[in-house]
Amino acid sequence: MTVIVTGAAGFIGAAVSARLLARGETVVGVDEFNAYYDPALKSARAARLEADPSFRMVRMDVADAPAFAELVQSSGATGVIHLAAQAGVRYSIENPFAYERSNLAGHLSVLEACRAAASVRQLVYASSSSVYGDRRGSGAFREDDPVDAPVSLYAATKRSGELMSQTYAHLYGLAVSGLRFFTVYGPWGRPDMAYFGFTEKILAGQPIEVFGEGRMARDFTFIDDIVDGVIGVLDHPGDKGAHRIFNIGDNRPVGLMRMIEILEQALGKTAEKIMLPMQPGDVSETFADISRLQTLCGYAPKVTLEEGIPRFVAWRRAYSGS
């Protein structure tokens, strides 16, 4: 099977591509290697994939609709995993138009390409837990909960992608599955994520800024568990014309201060903390109900934060040589 993975030089995209290659699939990766964070990290991820002859990387902006449609047609791909997006809640406050192109025009480009390509049997795409808005103390987030009150532009664009996907599945008989990711972390992760940024500052002896005065909680989900969920959905396609939504999380939210404590232990250093109020666009808590994905493919996250953070720290030391 040939699978196109967009965002293949990204954190989740590279990990998904590696898993597909390991089980014998042919993978065509698509990425524009933008400078939202250090492109050298993206290049390093890509280099690991390109060592496999069954992988090909195409440098392309998925919002270039004619070029992407031609790639999908010529590849003969049976599946598309669309993970390319402009990420970052806070960045969307400062650079809103980056989200218009990548998350709206880019998503529409992917839908159009899949509609036109006879070989594509299903599309799996990345959404986000941010679509649930700011909720606290109401239990696990379920896929059929209301998602009509986003608190960031990023969240609004991801919800828009879900609505576009629902429409294309209905109009054109596509089999489409959306994945609401919950705070993904681990080796080869994104430097803009809190755990990564905290690590850099702690190692440099600099104070860390703790937003929400440390009262926030996140459903931290280790990258290997995320990949299990993505592949599980790919291997259990929906019916033509069906649009499905799945949470992919850990189902065990952890407080921000506990995460920092685990990180301090793994680094062997104590952080100086500057406690600050919530930032615009942030949410208080995320908590995934994963029963729908468990029923589909037996999804069962395995790596706790106490195990996953030390694995990240070990990778960070090896990658940077310090």
CORUR-V261294 format. One record per backbone hydrogen bond with DSSP energy under -1.0 kcal/mol. NH is the residue of the N-H (numbers start at 0). CO is the residue of the C=O. E is the energy in kcal/mol with one decimal. If there is no record, write none. Layout:
NH/CO/E  NH/CO/E
//
This chain:
2/25/-2.6  3/78/-2.3  4/27/-2.4  5/80/-2.3  6/29/-2.3  7/29/-1.5  9/6/-1.8  13/9/-2.4  14/10/-1.4  15/11/-2.7  16/12/-2.4  17/13/-2.3  18/14/-1.8  19/15/-2.3  20/16/-2.5  21/17/-2.2  22/18/-1.1  23/20/-1.8  24/19/-2.4  25/0/-2.3  26/53/-2.4  27/2/-2.3  28/55/-3.1  29/4/-2.3  30/57/-2.0  40/37/-1.3  42/38/-2.6  43/39/-2.1  44/40/-2.1  45/41/-2.6  46/42/-2.4  47/43/-1.4  48/44/-1.4  49/45/-2.7  51/48/-2.0  54/51/-1.9  55/26/-1.9  57/28/-3.0  59/30/-1.1  63/60/-2.5  64/62/-1.7  67/63/-2.6  68/64/-2.6  69/65/-2.1  70/66/-1.9  71/67/-2.4  72/68/-2.3  73/69/-2.7  74/70/-2.0  77/1/-2.1  78/1/-1.2  79/121/-1.7  80/3/-3.3  81/123/-3.0  92/89/-1.1  94/90/-2.5  97/94/-1.2  98/95/-1.2  99/95/-1.0  100/96/-1.6  101/97/-1.8  102/98/-1.4  104/99/-2.3  105/100/-2.0  107/103/-2.4  108/104/-2.3  109/105/-1.9  110/106/-2.3  111/107/-2.6  112/108/-2.2  113/109/-2.3  114/110/-2.3  115/111/-1.9  116/112/-1.2  120/77/-3.1  121/77/-1.1  122/174/-2.5  123/79/-2.9  124/176/-2.8  125/81/-2.4  126/178/-3.7  128/180/-2.2  130/127/-1.5  131/128/-1.8  132/129/-1.7  140/286/-4.4  144/141/-2.2  155/151/-2.0  156/152/-2.5  157/153/-2.0  158/154/-2.4  159/155/-2.0  160/156/-1.9  161/157/-1.5  162/158/-2.1  163/159/-2.7  164/160/-2.2  165/161/-2.3  166/162/-2.0  167/163/-2.4  168/164/-2.5  169/165/-2.0  170/166/-2.9  171/167/-2.4  172/168/-1.2  175/241/-2.5  176/122/-2.5  177/243/-3.3  178/124/-2.3  179/245/-3.3  180/178/-1.1  181/247/-1.7  184/220/-1.9  188/185/-1.1  192/189/-1.7  196/192/-2.6  197/193/-3.1  198/194/-1.6  199/195/-2.0  200/196/-2.1  201/197/-2.9  202/198/-2.4  203/199/-1.5  204/201/-1.2  205/200/-3.1  207/271/-3.0  209/273/-2.8  212/275/-2.6  213/210/-1.4  214/211/-2.1  216/283/-2.2  217/253/-2.5  219/217/-1.5  220/182/-2.8  222/184/-1.8  225/221/-2.0  226/222/-2.4  227/223/-1.9  228/224/-1.7  229/225/-2.3  230/226/-2.7  231/227/-2.1  232/228/-2.0  233/229/-2.3  234/230/-2.4  235/232/-1.1  241/238/-2.1  243/175/-2.5  245/177/-2.5  247/179/-2.5  253/217/-3.0  255/215/-3.0  258/254/-2.0  259/255/-2.2  260/256/-2.1  261/257/-2.3  262/258/-2.3  263/259/-2.8  264/260/-2.1  265/261/-2.2  266/262/-2.3  267/263/-1.7  268/263/-1.4  273/207/-2.9  275/209/-2.8  281/278/-2.0  288/140/-2.4  293/289/-2.3  294/290/-2.4  295/291/-1.7  296/292/-2.5  297/293/-2.3  298/292/-1.0  307/303/-3.1  308/304/-2.3  310/306/-1.2  311/307/-2.2  312/308/-2.6  313/309/-2.3  314/310/-2.0  315/311/-2.9  316/312/-2.3  317/313/-2.0  318/314/-3.2  319/315/-2.2  320/316/-1.5
//
